[in-house]
Amino acid sequence: MHSHAIRAALLLGVGAIALAAPVHAQDATEVDADKEIVVTAQNRVQNVQDVPIAIQVVSGEDVEKAGISDLTGIQRLAPAVQITNDTNLTRVTLRGIGTNDNAETQDASIVVNIDGEYINRPTVMNASLFDLERVEVLRGPQGTLQGRNATGGAVNFITRKPGDDFGFNLAASYGNFDHVLVQGGVDLPIGDIGGIRFSGSYSKRDGFFSHPNVNVRTGNDNSRAGRVSLHLNPIDPLTLDLAFEVSAVDNIIAGNAFVNYNNGLGSNPALVPGPGCNQNGWTRIGADPRFVVCIPQNTNGLATIDRKNYVTSARAPSRNEQDSKVVRGKIAYDFEAATLTYTGGYRRTVEAFDAALTPAFLFKNFANNVETQSHELRLNGGSPGSFEWQFGGFYFKEDLFIERGLFNGPPFLPTFLTGPNGAFINYFRRDVSSRSYSAFGQVDIPITDELSVTAGARYTDDSRTGIFPFYPGGLGNPSSPLFNTGIRRITAAPQRTDILRAKADKLTWLVGVNYKPDSDTLVYAKVSTGFKAGGFDTIGQYAPETNTAYEAGIKRSFGPSTINFSGFYYDYKDLQAAVLLDNTIGGQVFNAGGATIWGLELDASIKVFDSGRFTASINYLSSKYDDFLASYAVFCASETHPTLGCLTGLGDLDSDITSNPVVQPNLAGNRTPLAPKWVVAAGYEHVFDLGSAGTLTPSVFTRFKSAYFMDVFNFRDSRQSGFFQTDATLEWRDETGKFGIQLFARNLEDNQPLTYAAFTAAGNDDIYNWQFSAPRTYGVRMLLDF
């Protein structure tokens, strides 16, 4: 770590002079103005320093300058949030809380909103993000005001609204991997009552990863998006915002790197468990003498992988097509004594993709369609410094249709198992409907001129229904409709159809005390609760999860500079965690008995002289399971038992797996996934005035994340070691500020941390899979703003 620290210090010093990256990720959006930063985290316009929430704000200007076009890029500017992309699934984690599951009914634990539209599915989160006004990252339970499932926090994207005058902006860049990124928009006034804005984004890039066994690069980007936004103020009390958006993705999903612990593609004899199932880092588990099984507790297969060039699935590439259409709207009417606001959104996403799984499976996804709508009606009253109140109702509806199957066949499996055309190992359709109703309210009550109390509550009623047809397995079973199929849809009737239901309701609440001794200081303390509904998977049902959070903090302004400090403690119950046991079955969601999460956070934004700004953040996090009874995917080294077969999953560690008592593996003491103990970031930006030659702005932003795990088991091969990543830019603007050229470089260290890691067992296939983030990228960008 010492050499990393020296390297980071050198990069910081050199980058501040030569190259740099957009910084303003904490509490500032401009270095050349003392503008206050306003947010709407509490459904009203406030200075960010007056909001009793640990919050990071990223300006739309910084998003554009950083070339961010999807959700994963936000963590470069707000490093306290962990965002990873597993194939085509995007996952968000805040303070050790997130969702690492692919199940059809599993919801996100971190709310993502775009202009109030609630986004829930990990595939839908891949939607293009462009033309933004700002991003608000809210840490801690936000269920009272931010809505459904905000157990661990919320990420709010606020898009740029049309201006009242004609305007035009464009950012066009070219970088390595033949990356072309063009984003921009135009404002057209509509008389004196508002305006209309047309904006769009285009991104095309070669793949980041090459593979010696497949003649194609994977992990490319080919996405397009467009939006028409309307802002009207026909009469003083009434404002209306409406947007229609379309986006399309046609890309090749990043291929998995893997180690195969059996014979065949990706096998490595130096990593096998051995006849006793206890060599090369493997640990034998279970007391049943009929089976010799083990888990990869301390294996080191990851060290054998070149993260840029590795063997991937023989059936690669994995192609993905996704199209979304969205309508969002907001209507507000000011009655003087109160303001009535409606916010709504409708989204339909149609997706089909082929996921090539190692060593030679193909997860054929014929349909993965999501249709959602969300509606909120809210009434706000009162004025700042006096009694303020709001209450309202929220409705969310989601309909999913999924049709997919796991395929294999010749030449990778013999024909007697699959027929000459191959067979589906599993095949299923899923129709899942979810409904959520809630009512909420919050008040801010002044006690004295300096002291106020905040209290709020939300009642949520969630219900979910799933229709799960069952098809008998096709391998070795010529009578199965899945046998000898070729890669095509199954038209035969299912053997049976299961109808599953889950329902939950909960009252969550918030109580806080806010002390403002002067206009530059806010001291706050609060207790809040969070709730995420339960559901069902292919194995069975799982219970809701709850969080009781205690938090205190201080926000202090020193003119244009700010320093904020917060501490928190979470008492998490029934935390939903997914385990991939077997590719032929899928994942299972377990409820961890509990987790204790606590941390300390420091954010600073310091103006340096008149033209510079230094930003820094230090985040410490302790996040461990208190009690977590789960199950292991296992390697079977014994001969197949004549009646019981051999295990691929073990959920009972006693001497007889066929009888009680059941002794489940307990993962108590393990760290939750994607929860680095330390996240430290620092940056500097300085504007040099060149007179009639314009301005020159170098900046640098570096971040360090300590080691973390990608799975609940904390296996060595799922551990990402600590790493630095440094971004840098050098930007020139002409005297008017309307034209600019920028040189940029991201991830100067060329580190590629894990985005996915898991061990899975399916029949004779025992595989450890990995995926990685982007390597170093660099390029040049042209900026126009008229």
C-alpha positions in Angstrom: 0.0 0.0 0.0 3.0 2.3 0.6 4.0 2.3 -3.1 0.3 3.0 -4.0 0.3 6.0 -1.7 3.5 7.4 -3.2 2.2 6.9 -6.7 -1.1 8.6 -5.8 0.8 11.6 -4.3 2.9 11.9 -7.4 -0.1 11.7 -9.6 -1.9 14.4 -7.5 1.1 16.8 -7.8 1.8 16.3 -11.5 -1.8 16.1 -12.5 -2.6 19.4 -10.8 -0.1 21.1 -13.2 -0.7 19.1 -16.3 -3.8 17.0 -16.6 -6.9 16.7 -14.4 -10.4 15.2 -13.9 -13.8 16.8 -13.1 -14.0 17.1 -9.4 -16.9 19.0 -7.8 -18.4 15.8 -6.6 -19.1 16.8 -3.0 -20.8 20.1 -2.3 -19.7 22.5 -5.1 -20.4 22.8 -8.8 -18.3 25.8 -9.7 -14.9 27.1 -8.6 -15.3 30.6 -10.0 -18.5 31.5 -8.3 -19.9 31.4 -4.7 -23.2 30.0 -5.8 -25.2 28.1 -3.3 -26.1 24.6 -4.3 -29.8 23.8 -4.1 -31.3 20.3 -3.9 -34.8 18.8 -3.7 -33.9 15.9 -1.5 -36.8 16.8 0.9 -39.3 17.6 -1.9 -38.6 21.3 -1.6 -35.8 23.6 -2.8 -33.1 24.0 -0.2 -29.4 24.9 0.1 -27.6 21.5 0.4 -26.0 22.7 3.7 -29.5 23.1 5.3 -30.6 19.5 4.5 -30.2 17.2 7.5 -29.0 14.3 5.3 -25.6 13.0 4.3 -25.8 14.0 0.7 -23.4 14.3 -2.3 -24.3 16.5 -5.2 -22.8 16.1 -8.7 -23.5 18.9 -11.2 -24.7 18.2 -14.7 -21.7 20.1 -16.0 -19.3 17.7 -14.2 -21.2 14.7 -15.5 -20.9 16.0 -19.1 -17.2 16.9 -18.7 -16.5 13.4 -17.3 -18.1 11.8 -20.3 -20.6 9.8 -18.1 -23.3 8.1 -20.1 -24.5 5.4 -17.8 -25.2 4.8 -14.1 -21.8 3.1 -13.4 -19.9 6.3 -14.2 -21.5 8.2 -11.3 -19.2 6.5 -8.7 -16.2 8.2 -10.3 -17.6 11.5 -9.1 -19.3 10.2 -6.0 -17.0 7.5 -4.7 -19.0 6.7 -1.6 -21.6 4.9 -3.8 -20.5 1.5 -5.2 -22.0 0.8 -8.7 -21.1 -2.4 -10.6 -22.3 -4.0 -13.8 -22.6 -7.8 -13.9 -23.2 -8.7 -17.5 -26.2 -6.4 -18.3 -27.3 -6.0 -14.6 -26.5 -2.8 -12.7 -26.2 -2.9 -9.0 -26.0 0.0 -6.5 -24.6 -0.2 -3.0 -24.5 2.5 -0.3 -23.0 2.1 3.1 -22.8 -1.7 2.6 -26.4 -2.0 1.6 -27.4 -3.2 -1.9 -28.9 -6.0 -3.9 -26.8 -8.7 -5.5 -29.5 -10.9 -6.9 -30.9 -11.7 -10.4 -34.2 -13.1 -9.1 -37.4 -11.9 -10.9 -39.0 -10.6 -7.8 -36.0 -9.1 -6.0 -36.2 -5.4 -5.7 -33.3 -2.9 -5.4 -32.4 -1.7 -1.8 -31.2 1.7 -3.1 -33.8 3.8 -4.8 -32.9 5.2 -8.2 -35.2 8.0 -9.5 -35.1 10.0 -12.7 -37.2 13.2 -12.3 -39.3 11.3 -9.7 -39.7 8.2 -11.9 -38.9 5.1 -9.8 -36.4 2.7 -11.4 -36.4 -0.8 -10.0 -34.9 -3.5 -12.3 -31.2 -4.0 -12.6 -31.5 -4.3 -16.4 -33.5 -1.1 -16.7 -30.8 0.8 -14.7 -28.6 0.5 -17.8 -30.7 3.2 -19.3 -28.6 6.0 -20.9 -28.1 9.0 -18.6 -27.5 12.3 -20.3 -28.4 16.0 -20.3 -28.5 16.2 -16.5 -28.9 19.2 -14.2 -27.5 17.4 -11.2 -27.3 14.0 -9.3 -28.2 13.8 -5.6 -26.8 10.8 -3.7 -28.7 10.5 -0.4 -27.2 8.2 2.2 -29.3 6.3 4.8 -32.9 5.2 4.8 -35.0 7.7 2.8 -38.3 5.8 2.7 -40.5 8.6 4.2 -40.1 10.9 1.3 -38.2 9.0 -1.4 -40.6 6.1 -1.4 -40.5 2.4 -1.9 -37.5 0.3 -0.8 -35.2 3.2 0.0 -33.8 1.1 2.8 -30.2 2.2 2.3 -30.5 5.4 0.4 -31.5 7.0 -2.9 -29.8 8.3 -6.1 -31.9 11.0 -7.7 -31.1 12.1 -11.3 -32.6 15.5 -12.2 -32.6 16.2 -16.0 -31.9 19.5 -17.5 -35.1 21.5 -18.2 -35.7 23.7 -21.2 -34.7 27.4 -21.0 -36.8 30.4 -21.9 -34.3 31.5 -24.5 -32.7 29.9 -27.6 -29.6 27.9 -26.5 -27.4 25.1 -27.8 -24.8 22.9 -26.2 -22.7 20.0 -27.5 -20.0 17.8 -26.1 -18.3 15.5 -28.6 -15.3 13.3 -27.7 -13.1 10.7 -29.2 -10.9 8.3 -27.2 -9.1 5.0 -27.2 -11.0 1.8 -27.9 -12.3 3.9 -30.9 -14.8 5.5 -28.5 -17.1 8.2 -30.0 -19.4 10.0 -27.5 -21.7 12.8 -28.6 -24.2 14.5 -26.3 -26.0 17.8 -26.6 -29.3 19.6 -26.8 -31.1 22.7 -28.1 -33.6 25.0 -26.3 -36.4 26.7 -28.2 -38.6 29.3 -26.5 -42.4 29.0 -26.7 -43.5 32.6 -26.5 -43.2 34.0 -23.0 -44.7 30.9 -21.3 -41.9 28.4 -21.5 -39.7 26.4 -23.8 -39.0 23.0 -25.4 -35.7 21.2 -25.4 -34.4 18.5 -27.7 -31.5 16.5 -26.4 -29.7 13.3 -27.2 -26.7 11.0 -26.7 -24.7 8.7 -28.9 -22.0 6.3 -27.7 -20.1 3.7 -29.7 -17.0 2.0 -28.4 -15.0 -1.2 -29.0 -14.9 -3.8 -26.4 -12.5 -3.5 -23.4 -11.7 -7.3 -23.3 -10.0 -9.7 -25.7 -10.0 -13.5 -25.5 -7.6 -16.0 -27.0 -10.3 -18.6 -27.6 -12.9 -16.3 -29.2 -12.2 -14.0 -32.2 -14.2 -11.0 -30.9 -13.7 -8.3 -28.3 -16.4 -8.1 -25.6 -17.8 -5.4 -23.4 -18.4 -2.8 -26.1 -20.9 0.0 -26.1 -23.4 0.9 -28.8 -26.2 3.1 -27.3 -28.4 5.9 -28.5 -31.0 8.0 -26.6 -33.1 11.0 -27.2 -35.4 13.2 -25.2 -38.0 15.9 -25.8 -38.7 18.1 -22.8 -41.4 20.7 -22.3 -41.5 23.3 -19.6 -44.5 25.6 -19.4 -45.6 28.3 -17.0 -48.9 29.5 -18.6 -50.1 31.3 -15.5 -48.1 32.2 -12.4 -49.4 29.5 -10.0 -49.0 26.7 -12.6 -45.9 25.0 -13.9 -45.8 21.9 -16.1 -42.8 19.7 -17.0 -43.2 16.9 -19.5 -40.6 14.6 -21.1 -40.7 11.8 -23.7 -37.6 9.7 -24.0 -36.4 6.8 -26.1 -33.2 4.8 -25.7 -31.7 1.8 -27.5 -28.7 -0.4 -26.7 -27.2 -3.0 -29.0 -24.0 -4.3 -27.5 -21.8 -7.3 -26.7 -21.8 -8.1 -23.0 -18.4 -8.5 -21.4 -17.4 -12.1 -21.3 -16.8 -13.9 -18.1 -13.3 -14.9 -17.1 -13.3 -18.2 -15.3 -11.4 -21.2 -13.9 -12.8 -24.7 -14.5 -12.0 -27.1 -11.7 -12.9 -30.1 -14.0 -11.4 -31.2 -17.3 -12.0 -29.0 -20.4 -11.9 -25.3 -21.4 -10.5 -23.1 -18.6 -9.2 -26.0 -16.5 -6.0 -25.6 -14.4 -4.7 -28.8 -12.7 -2.8 -26.6 -10.2 -6.1 -25.4 -8.7 -8.1 -28.6 -8.3 -9.3 -29.7 -4.9 -7.5 -33.1 -5.0 -8.9 -36.5 -3.9 -9.4 -35.4 -0.3 -11.1 -32.2 -1.4 -8.8 -30.1 0.8 -5.9 -29.0 -1.4 -5.0 -25.7 -3.1 -7.1 -23.6 -0.8 -10.1 -25.8 -0.8 -11.9 -26.6 2.5 -13.8 -29.8 3.1 -17.2 -29.3 4.7 -20.1 -31.5 5.9 -19.9 -34.5 8.1 -21.9 -37.0 6.0 -19.4 -39.9 5.2 -21.3 -40.6 1.9 -20.0 -37.4 0.3 -16.7 -35.7 0.0 -17.4 -32.1 -0.8 -15.6 -28.8 -0.4 -15.8 -25.0 -0.9 -13.1 -22.7 -2.5 -12.5 -20.8 0.8 -8.9 -19.9 0.1 -8.3 -20.7 -3.6 -6.3 -18.3 -5.7 -7.6 -18.8 -9.2 -8.1 -15.0 -9.7 -4.3 -14.5 -9.6 -4.0 -16.6 -12.8 -6.3 -14.3 -14.8 -5.1 -11.5 -17.1 -7.9 -9.0 -16.7 -7.6 -7.6 -20.2 -7.1 -10.9 -22.1 -8.6 -14.1 -20.8 -10.4 -17.3 -21.9 -14.1 -16.9 -21.9 -17.2 -19.0 -22.7 -16.9 -21.1 -25.9 -20.3 -19.8 -26.9 -19.3 -16.1 -26.7 -20.1 -13.4 -27.8 -23.1 -12.5 -25.7 -25.3 -10.1 -27.6 -27.8 -7.7 -25.9 -30.6 -5.6 -27.4 -32.6 -3.3 -25.2 -35.1 -0.6 -26.1 -36.9 1.7 -23.7 -39.7 4.3 -24.1 -40.5 6.7 -21.2 -43.0 9.4 -20.5 -42.4 11.5 -17.4 -44.4 14.5 -16.1 -44.7 16.9 -13.2 -47.5 19.4 -12.6 -47.4 21.9 -9.7 -50.0 24.4 -8.7 -49.3 27.0 -6.0 -52.3 27.9 -3.9 -50.1 30.4 -1.9 -50.9 28.6 1.4 -49.8 25.3 -0.2 -48.5 23.7 -3.4 -50.1 20.6 -4.9 -47.7 18.5 -7.0 -48.3 15.5 -9.2 -45.3 13.5 -10.4 -45.6 10.5 -12.7 -43.7 8.2 -15.0 -44.4 5.4 -17.4 -41.6 3.2 -18.8 -41.6 0.1 -21.1 -38.3 -1.7 -21.7 -38.1 -4.6 -24.1 -34.9 -6.7 -24.0 -33.5 -9.8 -25.5 -30.0 -11.1 -25.0 -27.8 -14.2 -25.2 -25.6 -14.7 -22.1 -22.7 -17.0 -22.9 -21.9 -18.8 -19.6 -18.8 -20.7 -18.9 -17.5 -23.1 -20.0 -20.0 -23.6 -22.9 -23.5 -22.8 -21.8 -25.8 -20.3 -23.4 -28.4 -18.5 -21.4 -30.9 -17.7 -24.2 -33.1 -14.8 -23.1 -36.0 -14.6 -25.6 -37.7 -11.9 -23.6 -37.0 -9.7 -20.6 -39.7 -7.1 -20.7 -40.5 -4.6 -18.0 -43.4 -2.2 -17.8 -43.6 0.2 -14.9 -45.6 3.2 -13.8 -45.3 5.4 -10.7 -47.5 8.2 -9.5 -47.2 10.5 -6.6 -49.6 13.3 -5.4 -48.2 15.6 -2.8 -49.3 18.7 -0.9 -46.6 21.0 0.6 -47.2 23.9 2.9 -45.4 26.3 5.3 -42.3 28.4 4.8 -38.6 28.1 5.7 -37.9 28.7 9.4 -41.5 28.2 10.3 -43.8 25.2 10.5 -43.4 23.2 7.3 -45.5 20.2 6.3 -46.2 17.8 3.5 -48.3 14.7 2.9 -49.3 12.6 0.0 -49.8 9.2 -1.6 -47.7 7.0 -4.0 -48.7 4.2 -6.3 -46.3 1.9 -8.2 -47.1 -0.9 -10.7 -44.7 -3.2 -12.4 -45.3 -6.0 -14.8 -42.5 -8.4 -15.9 -42.5 -11.0 -18.6 -39.4 -13.2 -18.8 -38.7 -16.1 -21.1 -35.3 -17.8 -21.0 -33.5 -21.1 -20.9 -30.1 -22.5 -20.2 -28.9 -24.3 -23.4 -26.1 -26.8 -24.1 -25.4 -29.4 -26.7 -22.9 -30.7 -29.3 -20.0 -30.2 -29.6 -19.8 -29.5 -25.9 -22.1 -32.3 -24.7 -22.6 -35.8 -26.3 -25.7 -36.3 -28.4 -27.2 -39.0 -26.1 -27.7 -36.3 -23.5 -29.1 -33.6 -25.7 -30.0 -35.0 -29.1 -28.2 -33.7 -32.3 -29.7 -30.2 -31.9 -28.8 -29.7 -28.2 -31.2 -29.3 -25.2 -32.2 -26.8 -22.6 -31.0 -27.7 -19.2 -33.8 -25.6 -17.8 -36.5 -23.4 -19.4 -38.9 -21.1 -17.8 -41.3 -18.2 -18.3 -42.2 -15.7 -15.6 -45.1 -13.4 -15.4 -44.7 -11.3 -12.3 -47.0 -8.4 -11.3 -46.2 -6.1 -8.4 -48.3 -3.4 -6.8 -47.4 -0.9 -4.1 -49.5 1.7 -2.4 -48.3 4.1 0.3 -49.3 7.2 2.2 -46.7 9.5 3.7 -46.3 12.7 5.7 -43.6 14.8 7.3 -43.5 18.0 9.4 -40.8 20.4 10.5 -41.7 22.1 13.7 -39.7 25.0 15.0 -39.1 24.9 18.8 -36.9 28.0 19.0 -35.2 30.2 16.5 -32.3 27.7 16.5 -33.9 24.4 17.2 -36.5 22.4 15.2 -37.9 18.9 15.1 -38.6 16.8 12.1 -41.1 13.9 12.2 -42.4 11.7 9.4 -44.1 8.4 8.6 -44.9 6.3 5.6 -47.3 3.3 5.4 -46.6 0.9 2.5 -48.6 -2.0 1.3 -46.9 -4.2 -1.3 -48.2 -7.2 -3.1 -46.8 -9.5 -5.8 -48.0 -12.4 -7.9 -46.0 -14.7 -10.0 -47.0 -17.3 -12.6 -44.1 -19.8 -12.9 -44.6 -22.6 -15.5 -42.5 -25.7 -14.9 -40.8 -27.7 -17.7 -39.1 -31.0 -16.9 -35.3 -31.1 -17.6 -34.2 -32.1 -21.1 -30.8 -33.6 -20.6 -30.9 -37.4 -21.3 -34.7 -37.3 -21.4 -35.9 -37.7 -25.0 -39.6 -37.3 -23.9 -38.9 -33.8 -22.5 -40.0 -30.8 -24.6 -36.5 -29.4 -23.9 -34.7 -32.3 -25.5 -33.2 -32.0 -29.1 -34.6 -28.5 -29.5 -32.0 -26.4 -31.1 -31.8 -22.8 -29.8 -35.4 -21.8 -30.2 -38.5 -21.0 -28.2 -40.3 -23.9 -26.5 -43.9 -24.2 -27.7 -44.9 -27.3 -25.7 -47.2 -26.9 -22.7 -45.5 -26.9 -19.3 -45.8 -29.9 -17.0 -47.4 -27.7 -14.4 -47.9 -24.0 -13.6 -47.3 -22.6 -10.1 -48.9 -19.4 -8.9 -46.9 -17.7 -6.1 -47.9 -14.7 -4.0 -46.2 -12.5 -1.5 -47.7 -9.6 0.5 -46.3 -7.3 3.1 -47.1 -3.9 4.7 -45.1 -1.8 7.1 -45.2 1.6 8.8 -41.8 3.3 8.7 -40.9 6.5 10.4 -38.4 9.3 11.0 -37.7 11.5 14.0 -35.0 14.1 13.9 -33.7 17.1 15.8 -32.0 20.0 14.0 -29.9 22.7 15.6 -28.8 25.8 13.7 -26.9 28.2 16.0 -26.1 30.4 13.1 -26.7 30.6 9.4 -23.5 28.7 8.6 -23.9 25.7 10.9 -26.3 22.8 11.1 -26.2 20.1 13.7 -28.6 17.2 13.3 -29.5 13.8 14.8 -32.2 11.4 13.7 -33.6 7.9 13.9 -35.2 6.4 10.9 -36.5 3.1 9.7 -36.4 1.4 6.3 -38.4 -1.5 4.8 -38.1 -3.6 1.7 -40.9 -6.1 0.9 -40.2 -9.8 0.6 -40.9 -12.1 -2.4 -40.3 -15.5 -3.9 -37.8 -17.2 -6.1 -37.7 -20.6 -7.8 -37.0 -22.2 -4.4 -39.5 -20.5 -2.2 -40.4 -17.4 -0.3 -38.3 -14.9 1.6 -39.3 -12.4 4.2 -39.1 -8.5 4.1 -36.0 -6.8 5.4 -36.0 -3.9 7.8 -33.4 -1.3 8.9 -33.3 1.0 12.0 -30.8 3.7 11.4 -29.3 6.1 13.9 -27.4 9.1 12.4 -25.9 12.4 13.6 -23.9 15.0 11.8 -22.7 18.5 11.5 -22.5 20.7 8.4 -20.4 23.9 8.5 -19.9 26.6 5.9 -17.0 29.0 5.8 -18.1 31.3 3.1 -17.6 29.4 -0.1 -16.0 26.4 1.7 -17.8 23.6 3.5 -16.9 20.8 5.9 -19.4 18.1 6.7 -19.1 15.2 9.1 -21.6 12.4 9.9 -21.7 9.1 11.8 -24.3 6.3 11.5 -25.3 3.0 13.0 -27.6 0.5 11.3 -29.5 -2.4 13.0 -30.4 -4.5 9.9 -32.8 -7.4 10.2 -33.6 -10.1 7.7 -31.2 -8.7 5.1 -32.0 -10.3 1.7 -29.0 -11.9 0.2 -28.8 -14.1 -2.9 -26.7 -17.2 -3.4 -26.1 -18.8 -6.8 -26.2 -22.5 -5.9 -26.6 -24.2 -9.3 -26.8 -23.0 -12.9 -29.6 -25.6 -13.5 -31.7 -24.1 -10.7 -30.6 -20.5 -10.3 -30.2 -18.3 -7.3 -31.9 -18.5 -3.9 -32.6 -15.6 -1.7 -31.9 -16.1 2.0 -32.8 -13.7 4.9 -29.7 -13.0 6.9 -30.6 -13.0 10.6 -29.1 -9.6 10.9 -26.2 -7.2 10.1 -24.6 -4.5 12.1 -23.4 -1.6 9.9 -21.7 1.6 11.2 -19.5 4.2 9.8 -18.0 7.7 9.8 -18.0 10.1 6.9 -16.1 13.4 6.3 -16.6 15.6 3.2 -14.8 18.9 2.5 -14.9 21.4 -0.3 -12.4 24.2 0.2 -12.0 27.2 -2.0 -8.4 28.0 -2.7 -7.7 31.7 -3.5 -10.2 32.9 -6.0 -9.8 30.3 -8.7 -9.2 27.0 -7.1 -11.1 24.3 -5.2 -9.9 21.4 -3.2 -12.3 18.5 -2.4 -11.8 15.6 -0.1 -13.8 12.8 1.4 -13.0 10.1 4.0 -15.4 7.2 4.6 -15.0 4.5 7.1 -17.4 1.5 7.1 -17.8 -1.5 9.3 -20.4 -3.9 7.8 -20.8 -7.5 9.0 -23.4 -10.1 9.3 -24.4 -10.9 12.9 -26.2 -14.1 11.9 -26.7 -15.6 8.4 -27.8 -19.2 7.9 -27.3 -19.9 4.2 -26.2 -22.7 1.8 -23.0 -23.5 -0.1 -22.4 -24.4 -3.7 -19.9 -27.3 -3.4 -17.4 -29.2 -5.4 -18.1 -33.0 -5.1 -14.9 -35.1 -5.0 -16.6 -38.4 -4.0 -18.0 -41.1 -6.2 -21.7 -40.6 -7.1 -23.9 -42.1 -4.5 -26.1 -44.8 -6.1 -29.4 -43.3 -4.9 -28.6 -39.8 -3.8 -26.2 -38.8 -6.6 -23.6 -36.2 -5.7 -24.2 -32.8 -4.2 -23.8 -29.4 -6.0 -25.3 -27.5 -3.0 -25.0 -28.1 0.7 -27.3 -26.5 3.3 -26.9 -29.1 6.0 -23.5 -29.7 7.7 -24.4 -32.5 10.0 -23.7 -36.2 9.5 -27.0 -37.0 7.8 -28.3 -34.6 5.2 -31.6 -36.6 4.9 -32.8 -36.0 8.5 -33.1 -33.4 11.2 -31.6 -31.5 12.9 -30.4 -29.3 10.0 -27.1 -27.6 10.8 -26.8 -24.8 8.2 -23.6 -22.9 7.3 -23.6 -19.7 9.4 -21.8 -16.8 7.7 -21.8 -14.6 10.9 -18.9 -12.3 10.9 -18.5 -12.1 7.2 -18.5 -8.7 5.5 -21.4 -7.7 3.4 -20.6 -7.5 -0.4 -19.2 -4.3 -2.0 -18.4 -2.8 1.4 -14.8 -1.4 1.5 -13.7 -0.4 4.9 -12.1 2.8 3.6 -13.0 5.0 0.7 -10.8 8.1 0.5 -11.0 10.6 -2.3 -9.3 14.0 -3.0 -9.2 16.4 -5.9 -8.1 19.8 -7.0 -9.2 22.1 -9.8 -7.8 25.5 -10.7 -8.9 28.1 -13.3 -6.0 30.1 -14.9 -7.2 33.3 -16.5 -5.3 33.8 -19.8 -6.9 37.2 -20.6 -8.0 37.4 -24.2 -6.7 33.9 -24.8 -9.4 32.5 -22.5 -9.0 30.2 -19.5 -7.0 27.0 -18.8 -8.4 24.6 -16.2 -6.3 21.6 -15.0 -7.8 19.3 -12.4 -7.2 15.9 -10.9 -9.3 13.6 -8.8 -8.0 10.4 -7.1 -9.8 7.8 -5.0 -8.7 4.9 -3.0 -10.9 1.9 -2.0 -9.7 -0.7 0.4 -10.3 -4.4 -0.1 -13.9 -5.7 -0.3 -15.7 -8.9 -1.2 -18.1 -9.5 -4.1 -20.0 -12.3 -2.4 -21.5 -13.2 1.0 -19.1 -16.1 1.5 -16.0 -13.9 1.6 -14.0 -16.4 -0.5 -10.5 -15.3 -1.3 -11.3 -15.5 -5.1 -14.2 -13.0 -4.5 -11.9 -10.5 -2.8 -11.0 -7.3 -4.6 -7.7 -5.9 -3.2 -7.4 -2.2 -2.3 -6.7 0.0 -5.3 -6.3 3.6 -6.5 -7.9 5.2 -9.5 -7.0 8.7 -10.7 -8.8 10.8 -13.3 -7.4 13.9 -14.9 -8.4 16.6 -17.4 -7.0 19.7 -18.9 -9.6 22.1 -20.4 -9.2 25.3 -22.4 -12.1 27.7 -22.9 -12.1 30.8 -25.1 -12.7 34.2 -23.7 -16.5 33.9 -24.0 -16.6 30.5 -22.4 -18.7 29.2 -25.2 -16.1 27.0 -26.9 -13.7 24.6 -25.3 -11.2 21.8 -25.9 -10.6 19.2 -23.2 -7.9 16.5 -22.8 -9.0 13.7 -20.4 -7.6 10.5 -18.9 -9.4 8.2 -16.5 -8.0 5.4 -14.3 -4.4 6.4 -14.9 -3.2 3.5 -12.8 -5.0 1.1 -15.2 -6.6 -0.8 -12.4 -9.6 -3.0 -13.2 -11.4 -3.9 -10.0 -13.9 -6.8 -9.9 -17.5 -6.2 -10.8 -18.6 -9.8 -10.3 -17.2 -12.9 -8.7 -19.0 -16.2 -7.8 -18.4 -19.9 -7.5 -21.1 -22.1 -9.0 -21.6 -25.8 -9.4 -23.9 -27.5 -12.0 -23.5 -31.2 -12.5 -19.9 -31.8 -13.6 -19.2 -28.1 -14.1 -17.5 -26.4 -11.1 -16.7 -22.9 -12.2 -15.4 -19.7 -10.6 -16.5 -16.7 -12.7 -15.2 -13.1 -12.7 -15.9 -9.8 -14.5 -13.9 -6.6 -14.4 -14.4 -2.9 -14.8 -12.9 -0.7 -17.5 -9.2 -0.2 -18.1 -7.4 3.1 -18.6 -9.2 5.4 -21.1 -8.2 8.7 -22.5 -9.1 11.1 -25.3 -10.1 14.6 -26.4 -13.4 16.4 -26.1 -14.9 19.5 -27.8 -17.3 21.6 -25.9 -19.8 24.1 -27.2 -22.3 26.1 -25.1 -24.3 28.9 -26.8 
